[in-house]
Amino acid sequence: MRANWKQWFALAGVDILRSSRGPAYGHGSMAVEAAIRGEGVALGYDLVYRAGNERHPKVCVLREWLADEIRMLFAGNQ
């Protein structure tokens, strides 16, 4: 399955129009590299953050929120 923002927003219940603002990348690895550099966020299969930030409050909150969302998604598909 290929990750995409339109599907992510739909599953999150957010009605948003496609925006032409910001960069777009042809390869997921390029988007992940940009996110690692702190240029924004990338939708993919891994949570990636700068080395040493694993205990940063923002990283912890995002990681726990993602885990909760994934648990609820899979619980609804059983």
mmCIF file of the N, C-alpha and C atoms, coordinates in Angstrom:
data_MODEL
# 
_entry.id   MODEL 
# 
loop_
_atom_site.group_PDB 
_atom_site.id 
_atom_site.type_symbol 
_atom_site.label_atom_id 
_atom_site.label_alt_id 
_atom_site.label_comp_id 
_atom_site.label_asym_id 
_atom_site.label_entity_id 
_atom_site.label_seq_id 
_atom_site.pdbx_PDB_ins_code 
_atom_site.Cartn_x 
_atom_site.Cartn_y 
_atom_site.Cartn_z 
_atom_site.occupancy 
_atom_site.B_iso_or_equiv 
_atom_site.pdbx_formal_charge 
_atom_site.auth_seq_id 
_atom_site.auth_comp_id 
_atom_site.auth_asym_id 
_atom_site.auth_atom_id 
_atom_site.pdbx_PDB_model_num 
ATOM 1   N N  . MET A 1 1  ? 0.849   -1.177 0.000  1.00 0.00 ? 1  MET A N  1 
ATOM 2   C CA . MET A 1 1  ? 0.000   0.000  0.000  1.00 0.00 ? 1  MET A CA 1 
ATOM 3   C C  . MET A 1 1  ? 0.895   1.242  0.000  1.00 0.00 ? 1  MET A C  1 
ATOM 4   N N  . ARG A 1 2  ? 0.582   2.189  -0.830 1.00 0.00 ? 2  ARG A N  1 
ATOM 5   C CA . ARG A 1 2  ? 1.343   3.418  -0.909 1.00 0.00 ? 2  ARG A CA 1 
ATOM 6   C C  . ARG A 1 2  ? 0.679   4.481  -0.035 1.00 0.00 ? 2  ARG A C  1 
ATOM 7   N N  . ALA A 1 3  ? 1.484   5.121  0.817  1.00 0.00 ? 3  ALA A N  1 
ATOM 8   C CA . ALA A 1 3  ? 0.956   6.148  1.709  1.00 0.00 ? 3  ALA A CA 1 
ATOM 9   C C  . ALA A 1 3  ? 0.739   7.439  0.931  1.00 0.00 ? 3  ALA A C  1 
ATOM 10  N N  . ASN A 1 4  ? -0.394  8.108  1.194  1.00 0.00 ? 4  ASN A N  1 
ATOM 11  C CA . ASN A 1 4  ? -0.616  9.407  0.567  1.00 0.00 ? 4  ASN A CA 1 
ATOM 12  C C  . ASN A 1 4  ? -1.425  10.291 1.511  1.00 0.00 ? 4  ASN A C  1 
ATOM 13  N N  . TRP A 1 5  ? -1.198  11.598 1.385  1.00 0.00 ? 5  TRP A N  1 
ATOM 14  C CA . TRP A 1 5  ? -1.824  12.560 2.288  1.00 0.00 ? 5  TRP A CA 1 
ATOM 15  C C  . TRP A 1 5  ? -3.338  12.606 2.132  1.00 0.00 ? 5  TRP A C  1 
ATOM 16  N N  . LYS A 1 6  ? -3.846  12.472 0.913  1.00 0.00 ? 6  LYS A N  1 
ATOM 17  C CA . LYS A 1 6  ? -5.297  12.536 0.704  1.00 0.00 ? 6  LYS A CA 1 
ATOM 18  C C  . LYS A 1 6  ? -5.990  11.436 1.503  1.00 0.00 ? 6  LYS A C  1 
ATOM 19  N N  . GLN A 1 7  ? -5.463  10.233 1.432  1.00 0.00 ? 7  GLN A N  1 
ATOM 20  C CA . GLN A 1 7  ? -6.033  9.116  2.177  1.00 0.00 ? 7  GLN A CA 1 
ATOM 21  C C  . GLN A 1 7  ? -5.874  9.341  3.684  1.00 0.00 ? 7  GLN A C  1 
ATOM 22  N N  . TRP A 1 8  ? -4.718  9.843  4.112  1.00 0.00 ? 8  TRP A N  1 
ATOM 23  C CA . TRP A 1 8  ? -4.468  10.082 5.534  1.00 0.00 ? 8  TRP A CA 1 
ATOM 24  C C  . TRP A 1 8  ? -5.474  11.069 6.100  1.00 0.00 ? 8  TRP A C  1 
ATOM 25  N N  . PHE A 1 9  ? -5.686  12.195 5.387  1.00 0.00 ? 9  PHE A N  1 
ATOM 26  C CA . PHE A 1 9  ? -6.644  13.193 5.854  1.00 0.00 ? 9  PHE A CA 1 
ATOM 27  C C  . PHE A 1 9  ? -8.068  12.637 5.865  1.00 0.00 ? 9  PHE A C  1 
ATOM 28  N N  . ALA A 1 10 ? -8.411  11.829 4.873  1.00 0.00 ? 10 ALA A N  1 
ATOM 29  C CA . ALA A 1 10 ? -9.747  11.237 4.832  1.00 0.00 ? 10 ALA A CA 1 
ATOM 30  C C  . ALA A 1 10 ? -9.961  10.316 6.031  1.00 0.00 ? 10 ALA A C  1 
ATOM 31  N N  . LEU A 1 11 ? -8.973  9.478  6.340  1.00 0.00 ? 11 LEU A N  1 
ATOM 32  C CA . LEU A 1 11 ? -9.084  8.583  7.492  1.00 0.00 ? 11 LEU A CA 1 
ATOM 33  C C  . LEU A 1 11 ? -9.125  9.354  8.803  1.00 0.00 ? 11 LEU A C  1 
ATOM 34  N N  . ALA A 1 12 ? -8.472  10.521 8.830  1.00 0.00 ? 12 ALA A N  1 
ATOM 35  C CA . ALA A 1 12 ? -8.471  11.356 10.029 1.00 0.00 ? 12 ALA A CA 1 
ATOM 36  C C  . ALA A 1 12 ? -9.737  12.193 10.143 1.00 0.00 ? 12 ALA A C  1 
ATOM 37  N N  . GLY A 1 13 ? -10.593 12.136 9.111  1.00 0.00 ? 13 GLY A N  1 
ATOM 38  C CA . GLY A 1 13 ? -11.834 12.902 9.131  1.00 0.00 ? 13 GLY A CA 1 
ATOM 39  C C  . GLY A 1 13 ? -11.635 14.378 8.874  1.00 0.00 ? 13 GLY A C  1 
ATOM 40  N N  . VAL A 1 14 ? -10.561 14.724 8.181  1.00 0.00 ? 14 VAL A N  1 
ATOM 41  C CA . VAL A 1 14 ? -10.255 16.127 7.890  1.00 0.00 ? 14 VAL A CA 1 
ATOM 42  C C  . VAL A 1 14 ? -10.551 16.391 6.423  1.00 0.00 ? 14 VAL A C  1 
ATOM 43  N N  . ASP A 1 15 ? -11.389 17.392 6.159  1.00 0.00 ? 15 ASP A N  1 
ATOM 44  C CA . ASP A 1 15 ? -11.708 17.769 4.790  1.00 0.00 ? 15 ASP A CA 1 
ATOM 45  C C  . ASP A 1 15 ? -10.728 18.843 4.351  1.00 0.00 ? 15 ASP A C  1 
ATOM 46  N N  . ILE A 1 16 ? -9.839  18.496 3.465  1.00 0.00 ? 16 ILE A N  1 
ATOM 47  C CA . ILE A 1 16 ? -8.817  19.443 3.025  1.00 0.00 ? 16 ILE A CA 1 
ATOM 48  C C  . ILE A 1 16 ? -8.633  19.311 1.524  1.00 0.00 ? 16 ILE A C  1 
ATOM 49  N N  . LEU A 1 17 ? -8.465  20.429 0.886  1.00 0.00 ? 17 LEU A N  1 
ATOM 50  C CA . LEU A 1 17 ? -8.220  20.436 -0.554 1.00 0.00 ? 17 LEU A CA 1 
ATOM 51  C C  . LEU A 1 17 ? -6.745  20.257 -0.815 1.00 0.00 ? 17 LEU A C  1 
ATOM 52  N N  . ARG A 1 18 ? -6.429  19.699 -1.939 1.00 0.00 ? 18 ARG A N  1 
ATOM 53  C CA . ARG A 1 18 ? -5.024  19.522 -2.323 1.00 0.00 ? 18 ARG A CA 1 
ATOM 54  C C  . ARG A 1 18 ? -4.376  20.896 -2.475 1.00 0.00 ? 18 ARG A C  1 
ATOM 55  N N  . SER A 1 19 ? -3.248  21.057 -1.863 1.00 0.00 ? 19 SER A N  1 
ATOM 56  C CA . SER A 1 19 ? -2.534  22.323 -1.909 1.00 0.00 ? 19 SER A CA 1 
ATOM 57  C C  . SER A 1 19 ? -1.311  22.183 -2.799 1.00 0.00 ? 19 SER A C  1 
ATOM 58  N N  . SER A 1 20 ? -1.000  23.238 -3.520 1.00 0.00 ? 20 SER A N  1 
ATOM 59  C CA . SER A 1 20 ? 0.202   23.222 -4.356 1.00 0.00 ? 20 SER A CA 1 
ATOM 60  C C  . SER A 1 20 ? 1.370   23.853 -3.625 1.00 0.00 ? 20 SER A C  1 
ATOM 61  N N  . ARG A 1 21 ? 1.152   24.245 -2.368 1.00 0.00 ? 21 ARG A N  1 
ATOM 62  C CA . ARG A 1 21 ? 2.219   24.855 -1.587 1.00 0.00 ? 21 ARG A CA 1 
ATOM 63  C C  . ARG A 1 21 ? 3.173   23.782 -1.086 1.00 0.00 ? 21 ARG A C  1 
ATOM 64  N N  . GLY A 1 22 ? 4.422   24.155 -0.980 1.00 0.00 ? 22 GLY A N  1 
ATOM 65  C CA . GLY A 1 22 ? 5.416   23.250 -0.429 1.00 0.00 ? 22 GLY A CA 1 
ATOM 66  C C  . GLY A 1 22 ? 5.997   22.333 -1.476 1.00 0.00 ? 22 GLY A C  1 
ATOM 67  N N  . PRO A 1 23 ? 7.081   21.671 -1.107 1.00 0.00 ? 23 PRO A N  1 
ATOM 68  C CA . PRO A 1 23 ? 7.747   20.780 -2.063 1.00 0.00 ? 23 PRO A CA 1 
ATOM 69  C C  . PRO A 1 23 ? 6.999   19.466 -2.242 1.00 0.00 ? 23 PRO A C  1 
ATOM 70  N N  . ALA A 1 24 ? 7.220   18.856 -3.367 1.00 0.00 ? 24 ALA A N  1 
ATOM 71  C CA . ALA A 1 24 ? 6.699   17.513 -3.644 1.00 0.00 ? 24 ALA A CA 1 
ATOM 72  C C  . ALA A 1 24 ? 7.867   16.688 -4.162 1.00 0.00 ? 24 ALA A C  1 
ATOM 73  N N  . TYR A 1 25 ? 7.937   15.441 -3.759 1.00 0.00 ? 25 TYR A N  1 
ATOM 74  C CA . TYR A 1 25 ? 9.056   14.576 -4.126 1.00 0.00 ? 25 TYR A CA 1 
ATOM 75  C C  . TYR A 1 25 ? 8.554   13.352 -4.855 1.00 0.00 ? 25 TYR A C  1 
ATOM 76  N N  . GLY A 1 26 ? 9.328   12.913 -5.828 1.00 0.00 ? 26 GLY A N  1 
ATOM 77  C CA . GLY A 1 26 ? 8.978   11.742 -6.609 1.00 0.00 ? 26 GLY A CA 1 
ATOM 78  C C  . GLY A 1 26 ? 9.286   10.432 -5.904 1.00 0.00 ? 26 GLY A C  1 
ATOM 79  N N  . HIS A 1 27 ? 10.144  10.481 -4.915 1.00 0.00 ? 27 HIS A N  1 
ATOM 80  C CA . HIS A 1 27 ? 10.522  9.282  -4.173 1.00 0.00 ? 27 HIS A CA 1 
ATOM 81  C C  . HIS A 1 27 ? 10.327  9.526  -2.682 1.00 0.00 ? 27 HIS A C  1 
ATOM 82  N N  . GLY A 1 28 ? 9.783   8.533  -2.002 1.00 0.00 ? 28 GLY A N  1 
ATOM 83  C CA . GLY A 1 28 ? 9.552   8.652  -0.576 1.00 0.00 ? 28 GLY A CA 1 
ATOM 84  C C  . GLY A 1 28 ? 10.815  8.934  0.215  1.00 0.00 ? 28 GLY A C  1 
ATOM 85  N N  . SER A 1 29 ? 11.929  8.361  -0.247 1.00 0.00 ? 29 SER A N  1 
ATOM 86  C CA . SER A 1 29 ? 13.183  8.565  0.481  1.00 0.00 ? 29 SER A CA 1 
ATOM 87  C C  . SER A 1 29 ? 13.592  10.037 0.476  1.00 0.00 ? 29 SER A C  1 
ATOM 88  N N  . MET A 1 30 ? 13.279  10.760 -0.590 1.00 0.00 ? 30 MET A N  1 
ATOM 89  C CA . MET A 1 30 ? 13.598  12.187 -0.652 1.00 0.00 ? 30 MET A CA 1 
ATOM 90  C C  . MET A 1 30 ? 12.753  12.972 0.348  1.00 0.00 ? 30 MET A C  1 
ATOM 91  N N  . ALA A 1 31 ? 11.489  12.606 0.486  1.00 0.00 ? 31 ALA A N  1 
ATOM 92  C CA . ALA A 1 31 ? 10.612  13.271 1.444  1.00 0.00 ? 31 ALA A CA 1 
ATOM 93  C C  . ALA A 1 31 ? 11.080  12.998 2.865  1.00 0.00 ? 31 ALA A C  1 
ATOM 94  N N  . VAL A 1 32 ? 11.489  11.765 3.136  1.00 0.00 ? 32 VAL A N  1 
ATOM 95  C CA . VAL A 1 32 ? 11.981  11.421 4.465  1.00 0.00 ? 32 VAL A CA 1 
ATOM 96  C C  . VAL A 1 32 ? 13.256  12.198 4.777  1.00 0.00 ? 32 VAL A C  1 
ATOM 97  N N  . GLU A 1 33 ? 14.159  12.299 3.824  1.00 0.00 ? 33 GLU A N  1 
ATOM 98  C CA . GLU A 1 33 ? 15.396  13.058 4.033  1.00 0.00 ? 33 GLU A CA 1 
ATOM 99  C C  . GLU A 1 33 ? 15.090  14.522 4.333  1.00 0.00 ? 33 GLU A C  1 
ATOM 100 N N  . ALA A 1 34 ? 14.122  15.105 3.642  1.00 0.00 ? 34 ALA A N  1 
ATOM 101 C CA . ALA A 1 34 ? 13.749  16.499 3.902  1.00 0.00 ? 34 ALA A CA 1 
ATOM 102 C C  . ALA A 1 34 ? 13.179  16.638 5.308  1.00 0.00 ? 34 ALA A C  1 
ATOM 103 N N  . ALA A 1 35 ? 12.383  15.676 5.744  1.00 0.00 ? 35 ALA A N  1 
ATOM 104 C CA . ALA A 1 35 ? 11.827  15.718 7.097  1.00 0.00 ? 35 ALA A CA 1 
ATOM 105 C C  . ALA A 1 35 ? 12.929  15.593 8.138  1.00 0.00 ? 35 ALA A C  1 
ATOM 106 N N  . ILE A 1 36 ? 13.902  14.744 7.887  1.00 0.00 ? 36 ILE A N  1 
ATOM 107 C CA . ILE A 1 36 ? 15.030  14.587 8.805  1.00 0.00 ? 36 ILE A CA 1 
ATOM 108 C C  . ILE A 1 36 ? 15.792  15.900 8.947  1.00 0.00 ? 36 ILE A C  1 
ATOM 109 N N  . ARG A 1 37 ? 15.895  16.642 7.843  1.00 0.00 ? 37 ARG A N  1 
ATOM 110 C CA . ARG A 1 37 ? 16.583  17.938 7.881  1.00 0.00 ? 37 ARG A CA 1 
ATOM 111 C C  . ARG A 1 37 ? 15.748  19.013 8.579  1.00 0.00 ? 37 ARG A C  1 
ATOM 112 N N  . GLY A 1 38 ? 14.536  18.666 8.970  1.00 0.00 ? 38 GLY A N  1 
ATOM 113 C CA . GLY A 1 38 ? 13.684  19.621 9.663  1.00 0.00 ? 38 GLY A CA 1 
ATOM 114 C C  . GLY A 1 38 ? 12.886  20.520 8.745  1.00 0.00 ? 38 GLY A C  1 
ATOM 115 N N  . GLU A 1 39 ? 12.685  20.099 7.507  1.00 0.00 ? 39 GLU A N  1 
ATOM 116 C CA . GLU A 1 39 ? 11.989  20.915 6.514  1.00 0.00 ? 39 GLU A CA 1 
ATOM 117 C C  . GLU A 1 39 ? 10.483  20.650 6.481  1.00 0.00 ? 39 GLU A C  1 
ATOM 118 N N  . GLY A 1 40 ? 9.975   19.841 7.395  1.00 0.00 ? 40 GLY A N  1 
ATOM 119 C CA . GLY A 1 40 ? 8.549   19.553 7.423  1.00 0.00 ? 40 GLY A CA 1 
ATOM 120 C C  . GLY A 1 40 ? 8.312   18.132 7.865  1.00 0.00 ? 40 GLY A C  1 
ATOM 121 N N  . VAL A 1 41 ? 7.186   17.576 7.469  1.00 0.00 ? 41 VAL A N  1 
ATOM 122 C CA . VAL A 1 41 ? 6.843   16.200 7.814  1.00 0.00 ? 41 VAL A CA 1 
ATOM 123 C C  . VAL A 1 41 ? 6.656   15.400 6.539  1.00 0.00 ? 41 VAL A C  1 
ATOM 124 N N  . ALA A 1 42 ? 6.846   14.101 6.648  1.00 0.00 ? 42 ALA A N  1 
ATOM 125 C CA . ALA A 1 42 ? 6.665   13.209 5.506  1.00 0.00 ? 42 ALA A CA 1 
ATOM 126 C C  . ALA A 1 42 ? 5.765   12.066 5.943  1.00 0.00 ? 42 ALA A C  1 
ATOM 127 N N  . LEU A 1 43 ? 4.905   11.646 5.070  1.00 0.00 ? 43 LEU A N  1 
ATOM 128 C CA . LEU A 1 43 ? 4.024   10.521 5.329  1.00 0.00 ? 43 LEU A CA 1 
ATOM 129 C C  . LEU A 1 43 ? 4.707   9.265  4.808  1.00 0.00 ? 43 LEU A C  1 
ATOM 130 N N  . GLY A 1 44 ? 4.884   8.305  5.675  1.00 0.00 ? 44 GLY A N  1 
ATOM 131 C CA . GLY A 1 44 ? 5.545   7.065  5.283  1.00 0.00 ? 44 GLY A CA 1 
ATOM 132 C C  . GLY A 1 44 ? 5.249   5.988  6.297  1.00 0.00 ? 44 GLY A C  1 
ATOM 133 N N  . TYR A 1 45 ? 6.133   5.020  6.372  1.00 0.00 ? 45 TYR A N  1 
ATOM 134 C CA . TYR A 1 45 ? 5.900   3.893  7.277  1.00 0.00 ? 45 TYR A CA 1 
ATOM 135 C C  . TYR A 1 45 ? 6.756   3.940  8.520  1.00 0.00 ? 45 TYR A C  1 
ATOM 136 N N  . ASP A 1 46 ? 7.623   4.888  8.622  1.00 0.00 ? 46 ASP A N  1 
ATOM 137 C CA . ASP A 1 46 ? 8.500   4.968  9.779  1.00 0.00 ? 46 ASP A CA 1 
ATOM 138 C C  . ASP A 1 46 ? 8.407   6.348  10.408 1.00 0.00 ? 46 ASP A C  1 
ATOM 139 N N  . LEU A 1 47 ? 8.561   6.394  11.725 1.00 0.00 ? 47 LEU A N  1 
ATOM 140 C CA . LEU A 1 47 ? 8.665   7.674  12.423 1.00 0.00 ? 47 LEU A CA 1 
ATOM 141 C C  . LEU A 1 47 ? 10.159  7.971  12.517 1.00 0.00 ? 47 LEU A C  1 
ATOM 142 N N  . VAL A 1 48 ? 10.584  9.035  11.881 1.00 0.00 ? 48 VAL A N  1 
ATOM 143 C CA . VAL A 1 48 ? 12.003  9.376  11.820 1.00 0.00 ? 48 VAL A CA 1 
ATOM 144 C C  . VAL A 1 48 ? 12.210  10.731 12.479 1.00 0.00 ? 48 VAL A C  1 
ATOM 145 N N  . TYR A 1 49 ? 13.216  10.811 13.317 1.00 0.00 ? 49 TYR A N  1 
ATOM 146 C CA . TYR A 1 49 ? 13.533  12.066 13.993 1.00 0.00 ? 49 TYR A CA 1 
ATOM 147 C C  . TYR A 1 49 ? 15.038  12.147 14.169 1.00 0.00 ? 49 TYR A C  1 
ATOM 148 N N  . ARG A 1 50 ? 15.507  13.331 14.500 1.00 0.00 ? 50 ARG A N  1 
ATOM 149 C CA . ARG A 1 50 ? 16.945  13.535 14.659 1.00 0.00 ? 50 ARG A CA 1 
ATOM 150 C C  . ARG A 1 50 ? 17.483  12.708 15.821 1.00 0.00 ? 50 ARG A C  1 
ATOM 151 N N  . ALA A 1 51 ? 18.709  12.227 15.666 1.00 0.00 ? 51 ALA A N  1 
ATOM 152 C CA . ALA A 1 51 ? 19.370  11.451 16.717 1.00 0.00 ? 51 ALA A CA 1 
ATOM 153 C C  . ALA A 1 51 ? 19.400  12.265 18.005 1.00 0.00 ? 51 ALA A C  1 
ATOM 154 N N  . GLY A 1 52 ? 19.093  11.607 19.099 1.00 0.00 ? 52 GLY A N  1 
ATOM 155 C CA . GLY A 1 52 ? 19.092  12.262 20.395 1.00 0.00 ? 52 GLY A CA 1 
ATOM 156 C C  . GLY A 1 52 ? 17.756  12.872 20.790 1.00 0.00 ? 52 GLY A C  1 
ATOM 157 N N  . ASN A 1 53 ? 16.792  12.890 19.870 1.00 0.00 ? 53 ASN A N  1 
ATOM 158 C CA . ASN A 1 53 ? 15.482  13.487 20.163 1.00 0.00 ? 53 ASN A CA 1 
ATOM 159 C C  . ASN A 1 53 ? 14.416  12.468 20.541 1.00 0.00 ? 53 ASN A C  1 
ATOM 160 N N  . GLU A 1 54 ? 14.811  11.223 20.785 1.00 0.00 ? 54 GLU A N  1 
ATOM 161 C CA . GLU A 1 54 ? 13.806  10.193 21.058 1.00 0.00 ? 54 GLU A CA 1 
ATOM 162 C C  . GLU A 1 54 ? 12.986  10.461 22.315 1.00 0.00 ? 54 GLU A C  1 
ATOM 163 N N  . ARG A 1 55 ? 13.504  11.249 23.234 1.00 0.00 ? 55 ARG A N  1 
ATOM 164 C CA . ARG A 1 55 ? 12.758  11.565 24.462 1.00 0.00 ? 55 ARG A CA 1 
ATOM 165 C C  . ARG A 1 55 ? 12.199  12.994 24.457 1.00 0.00 ? 55 ARG A C  1 
ATOM 166 N N  . HIS A 1 56 ? 12.317  13.687 23.336 1.00 0.00 ? 56 HIS A N  1 
ATOM 167 C CA . HIS A 1 56 ? 11.774  15.044 23.234 1.00 0.00 ? 56 HIS A CA 1 
ATOM 168 C C  . HIS A 1 56 ? 10.253  14.954 23.397 1.00 0.00 ? 56 HIS A C  1 
ATOM 169 N N  . PRO A 1 57 ? 9.645   15.840 24.198 1.00 0.00 ? 57 PRO A N  1 
ATOM 170 C CA . PRO A 1 57 ? 8.196   15.761 24.439 1.00 0.00 ? 57 PRO A CA 1 
ATOM 171 C C  . PRO A 1 57 ? 7.363   15.715 23.169 1.00 0.00 ? 57 PRO A C  1 
ATOM 172 N N  . LYS A 1 58 ? 7.715   16.485 22.160 1.00 0.00 ? 58 LYS A N  1 
ATOM 173 C CA . LYS A 1 58 ? 6.929   16.487 20.912 1.00 0.00 ? 58 LYS A CA 1 
ATOM 174 C C  . LYS A 1 58 ? 7.023   15.144 20.204 1.00 0.00 ? 58 LYS A C  1 
ATOM 175 N N  . VAL A 1 59 ? 8.196   14.536 20.223 1.00 0.00 ? 59 VAL A N  1 
ATOM 176 C CA . VAL A 1 59 ? 8.376   13.229 19.588 1.00 0.00 ? 59 VAL A CA 1 
ATOM 177 C C  . VAL A 1 59 ? 7.575   12.174 20.349 1.00 0.00 ? 59 VAL A C  1 
ATOM 178 N N  . CYS A 1 60 ? 7.641   12.217 21.678 1.00 0.00 ? 60 CYS A N  1 
ATOM 179 C CA . CYS A 1 60 ? 6.911   11.247 22.498 1.00 0.00 ? 60 CYS A CA 1 
ATOM 180 C C  . CYS A 1 60 ? 5.406   11.348 22.279 1.00 0.00 ? 60 CYS A C  1 
ATOM 181 N N  . VAL A 1 61 ? 4.880   12.567 22.246 1.00 0.00 ? 61 VAL A N  1 
ATOM 182 C CA . VAL A 1 61 ? 3.448   12.761 22.039 1.00 0.00 ? 61 VAL A CA 1 
ATOM 183 C C  . VAL A 1 61 ? 3.028   12.253 20.661 1.00 0.00 ? 61 VAL A C  1 
ATOM 184 N N  . LEU A 1 62 ? 3.800   12.582 19.634 1.00 0.00 ? 62 LEU A N  1 
ATOM 185 C CA . LEU A 1 62 ? 3.469   12.128 18.286 1.00 0.00 ? 62 LEU A CA 1 
ATOM 186 C C  . LEU A 1 62 ? 3.539   10.612 18.189 1.00 0.00 ? 62 LEU A C  1 
ATOM 187 N N  . ARG A 1 63 ? 4.577   10.015 18.761 1.00 0.00 ? 63 ARG A N  1 
ATOM 188 C CA . ARG A 1 63 ? 4.732   8.563  18.714 1.00 0.00 ? 63 ARG A CA 1 
ATOM 189 C C  . ARG A 1 63 ? 3.560   7.869  19.407 1.00 0.00 ? 63 ARG A C  1 
ATOM 190 N N  . GLU A 1 64 ? 3.153   8.360  20.566 1.00 0.00 ? 64 GLU A N  1 
ATOM 191 C CA . GLU A 1 64 ? 2.036   7.752  21.280 1.00 0.00 ? 64 GLU A CA 1 
ATOM 192 C C  . GLU A 1 64 ? 0.715   7.947  20.542 1.00 0.00 ? 64 GLU A C  1 
ATOM 193 N N  . TRP A 1 65 ? 0.524   9.135  19.951 1.00 0.00 ? 65 TRP A N  1 
ATOM 194 C CA . TRP A 1 65 ? -0.695  9.381  19.182 1.00 0.00 ? 65 TRP A CA 1 
ATOM 195 C C  . TRP A 1 65 ? -0.767  8.448  17.981 1.00 0.00 ? 65 TRP A C  1 
ATOM 196 N N  . LEU A 1 66 ? 0.351   8.302  17.255 1.00 0.00 ? 66 LEU A N  1 
ATOM 197 C CA . LEU A 1 66 ? 0.368   7.404  16.093 1.00 0.00 ? 66 LEU A CA 1 
ATOM 198 C C  . LEU A 1 66 ? 0.069   5.968  16.511 1.00 0.00 ? 66 LEU A C  1 
ATOM 199 N N  . ALA A 1 67 ? 0.664   5.530  17.606 1.00 0.00 ? 67 ALA A N  1 
ATOM 200 C CA . ALA A 1 67 ? 0.420   4.165  18.084 1.00 0.00 ? 67 ALA A CA 1 
ATOM 201 C C  . ALA A 1 67 ? -1.059  3.965  18.428 1.00 0.00 ? 67 ALA A C  1 
ATOM 202 N N  . ASP A 1 68 ? -1.653  4.949  19.089 1.00 0.00 ? 68 ASP A N  1 
ATOM 203 C CA . ASP A 1 68 ? -3.087  4.859  19.417 1.00 0.00 ? 68 ASP A CA 1 
ATOM 204 C C  . ASP A 1 68 ? -3.942  4.796  18.161 1.00 0.00 ? 68 ASP A C  1 
ATOM 205 N N  . GLU A 1 69 ? -3.625  5.623  17.173 1.00 0.00 ? 69 GLU A N  1 
ATOM 206 C CA . GLU A 1 69 ? -4.377  5.630  15.918 1.00 0.00 ? 69 GLU A CA 1 
ATOM 207 C C  . GLU A 1 69 ? -4.270  4.293  15.201 1.00 0.00 ? 69 GLU A C  1 
ATOM 208 N N  . ILE A 1 70 ? -3.083  3.733  15.180 1.00 0.00 ? 70 ILE A N  1 
ATOM 209 C CA . ILE A 1 70 ? -2.870  2.443  14.513 1.00 0.00 ? 70 ILE A CA 1 
ATOM 210 C C  . ILE A 1 70 ? -3.642  1.351  15.238 1.00 0.00 ? 70 ILE A C  1 
ATOM 211 N N  . ARG A 1 71 ? -3.604  1.362  16.573 1.00 0.00 ? 71 ARG A N  1 
ATOM 212 C CA . ARG A 1 71 ? -4.362  0.361  17.339 1.00 0.00 ? 71 ARG A CA 1 
ATOM 213 C C  . ARG A 1 71 ? -5.857  0.460  17.043 1.00 0.00 ? 71 ARG A C  1 
ATOM 214 N N  . MET A 1 72 ? -6.377  1.687  17.005 1.00 0.00 ? 72 MET A N  1 
ATOM 215 C CA . MET A 1 72 ? -7.812  1.864  16.726 1.00 0.00 ? 72 MET A CA 1 
ATOM 216 C C  . MET A 1 72 ? -8.150  1.441  15.304 1.00 0.00 ? 72 MET A C  1 
ATOM 217 N N  . LEU A 1 73 ? -7.268  1.737  14.357 1.00 0.00 ? 73 LEU A N  1 
ATOM 218 C CA . LEU A 1 73 ? -7.506  1.353  12.966 1.00 0.00 ? 73 LEU A CA 1 
ATOM 219 C C  . LEU A 1 73 ? -7.588  -0.161 12.830 1.00 0.00 ? 73 LEU A C  1 
ATOM 220 N N  . PHE A 1 74 ? -6.640  -0.858 13.439 1.00 0.00 ? 74 PHE A N  1 
ATOM 221 C CA . PHE A 1 74 ? -6.640  -2.326 13.342 1.00 0.00 ? 74 PHE A CA 1 
ATOM 222 C C  . PHE A 1 74 ? -7.751  -2.950 14.159 1.00 0.00 ? 74 PHE A C  1 
ATOM 223 N N  . ALA A 1 75 ? -8.133  -2.326 15.266 1.00 0.00 ? 75 ALA A N  1 
ATOM 224 C CA . ALA A 1 75 ? -9.241  -2.849 16.070 1.00 0.00 ? 75 ALA A CA 1 
ATOM 225 C C  . ALA A 1 75 ? -10.547 -2.764 15.287 1.00 0.00 ? 75 ALA A C  1 
ATOM 226 N N  . GLY A 1 76 ? -10.688 -1.718 14.463 1.00 0.00 ? 76 GLY A N  1 
ATOM 227 C CA . GLY A 1 76 ? -11.891 -1.562 13.655 1.00 0.00 ? 76 GLY A CA 1 
ATOM 228 C C  . GLY A 1 76 ? -11.958 -2.494 12.471 1.00 0.00 ? 76 GLY A C  1 
ATOM 229 N N  . ASN A 1 77 ? -10.828 -3.093 12.074 1.00 0.00 ? 77 ASN A N  1 
ATOM 230 C CA . ASN A 1 77 ? -10.791 -3.986 10.915 1.00 0.00 ? 77 ASN A CA 1 
ATOM 231 C C  . ASN A 1 77 ? -10.884 -5.451 11.290 1.00 0.00 ? 77 ASN A C  1 
ATOM 232 N N  . GLN A 1 78 ? -11.135 -5.744 12.563 1.00 0.00 ? 78 GLN A N  1 
ATOM 233 C CA . GLN A 1 78 ? -11.191 -7.158 12.970 1.00 0.00 ? 78 GLN A CA 1 
ATOM 234 C C  . GLN A 1 78 ? -12.603 -7.648 13.007 1.00 0.00 ? 78 GLN A C  1 
# 
